[in-house]
Amino acid sequence: MIKDIAYTAYPSSNVAGTRAWYERTLGLRFSAPYAEEGVEQYNEAQVGNAYFSLMTSAWMQREPGTGVGVVFEVDDIDATVKSLRDSGITVEDVYETPVCKITSFDDPEGNKVSLHQRTAPY
């Protein structure tokens, strides 16, 4: 029945501004925006086989800051956390499990963003 994840979307009150933050902070590369009356309503960045999307809160019918589900895989979580902290972002301490390391922080809209590094094979 389900064969893949198409995209995940986070609500935003300012898609263009939030997109710029994700580009600058996490290095995501977004495609051309969908705009109405000159205002960016939606944009997406391909991550692996799926897409991470930003969408106006009106379209999502969810308030900014309610997104909590995205977890980005990284090669070196410790280096990524250091880079984020060096740029002024408050990041939780890395939590280690027997198979991974994980941490979280908030984007400018208050949505929770998590980072994950697998430390054991699948």
C-alpha positions as CSV (number, residue, x, y, z in Angstrom):
1,M,0.0,0.0,0.0
2,I,2.5,2.7,1.1
3,K,5.7,2.7,-0.8
4,D,7.6,5.8,0.1
5,I,7.4,9.2,1.9
6,A,6.5,11.9,-0.6
7,Y,7.1,14.9,1.6
8,T,6.8,16.3,5.1
9,A,5.7,19.9,5.5
10,Y,6.1,22.5,8.3
11,P,3.8,25.5,8.7
12,S,5.2,28.9,8.3
13,S,4.0,32.5,8.7
14,N,6.8,33.6,6.3
15,V,7.8,30.8,3.9
16,A,10.4,33.0,2.1
17,G,12.1,34.0,5.4
18,T,11.9,30.5,6.9
19,R,13.2,29.0,3.6
20,A,16.2,31.3,3.7
21,W,17.0,30.3,7.2
22,Y,17.0,26.5,6.3
23,E,19.2,27.3,3.3
24,R,21.6,29.3,5.3
25,T,21.6,27.2,8.5
26,L,21.2,23.6,7.3
27,G,22.3,24.0,3.6
28,L,19.1,22.8,2.2
29,R,18.5,23.6,-1.5
30,F,14.9,24.5,-2.2
31,S,13.3,24.5,-5.7
32,A,11.4,27.4,-7.3
33,P,8.7,28.7,-4.9
34,Y,5.0,28.6,-5.6
35,A,3.8,32.2,-5.1
36,E,0.5,33.9,-5.1
37,E,0.3,37.7,-5.5
38,G,4.1,37.8,-5.0
39,V,4.1,36.0,-1.7
40,E,5.8,32.6,-1.4
41,Q,3.2,30.1,-0.3
42,Y,5.1,26.8,-0.6
43,N,8.6,25.6,-1.4
44,E,10.3,22.2,-1.1
45,A,13.9,20.9,-0.8
46,Q,14.7,17.3,-1.9
47,V,16.3,15.3,0.9
48,G,17.2,11.8,-0.2
49,N,14.1,10.3,-1.9
50,A,11.6,12.6,-0.2
51,Y,11.0,16.3,0.2
52,F,11.0,18.7,3.1
53,S,8.5,21.4,2.5
54,L,7.5,24.8,4.0
55,M,3.9,25.8,3.5
56,T,1.8,28.8,4.8
57,S,0.0,28.0,8.0
58,A,-3.2,29.0,6.2
59,W,-2.7,26.2,3.7
60,M,-1.7,23.7,6.3
61,Q,-4.4,24.8,8.8
62,R,-1.8,24.5,11.5
63,E,0.0,27.3,13.4
64,P,3.7,27.9,13.0
65,G,5.6,26.1,15.7
66,T,3.5,23.0,15.6
67,G,5.8,21.0,13.3
68,V,7.7,18.3,15.2
69,G,8.3,15.4,12.9
70,V,11.3,16.1,10.7
71,V,14.5,14.3,11.6
72,F,17.4,14.9,9.2
73,E,20.2,12.3,8.9
74,V,23.7,13.8,9.2
75,D,27.2,12.3,8.8
76,D,28.7,13.9,11.9
77,I,26.2,15.1,14.5
78,D,28.8,16.5,16.9
79,A,30.3,18.7,14.2
80,T,26.9,19.8,13.0
81,V,25.8,20.7,16.6
82,K,29.0,22.7,17.1
83,S,28.4,24.6,13.8
84,L,24.8,25.4,14.8
85,R,25.9,26.5,18.3
86,D,28.7,28.6,16.8
87,S,26.0,30.4,14.7
88,G,24.0,31.2,17.8
89,I,21.4,28.4,17.7
90,T,20.4,26.7,21.0
91,V,20.7,23.0,20.4
92,E,19.9,20.3,22.9
93,D,22.7,18.1,24.1
94,V,23.2,15.0,21.9
95,Y,21.5,11.9,23.2
96,E,23.2,8.6,22.5
97,T,21.4,5.3,22.1
98,P,22.9,1.9,21.2
99,V,22.2,2.5,17.5
100,C,22.2,6.3,17.0
101,K,22.8,9.9,18.2
102,I,20.0,12.4,18.2
103,T,19.4,16.1,19.1
104,S,16.9,18.8,18.5
105,F,16.5,22.6,18.1
106,D,13.8,25.0,17.0
107,D,13.6,26.8,13.6
108,P,12.6,30.5,13.6
109,E,8.9,29.6,13.6
110,G,9.3,27.4,16.7
111,N,9.0,24.1,14.8
112,K,11.1,21.3,16.2
113,V,13.9,20.1,14.0
114,S,15.8,17.0,14.9
115,L,19.2,15.7,13.7
116,H,20.1,12.0,13.7
117,Q,23.3,10.0,13.1
118,R,23.1,6.3,12.8
119,T,26.0,4.6,14.7
120,A,25.1,1.0,14.0
121,P,24.3,-0.8,10.8
122,Y,20.6,-1.3,9.8
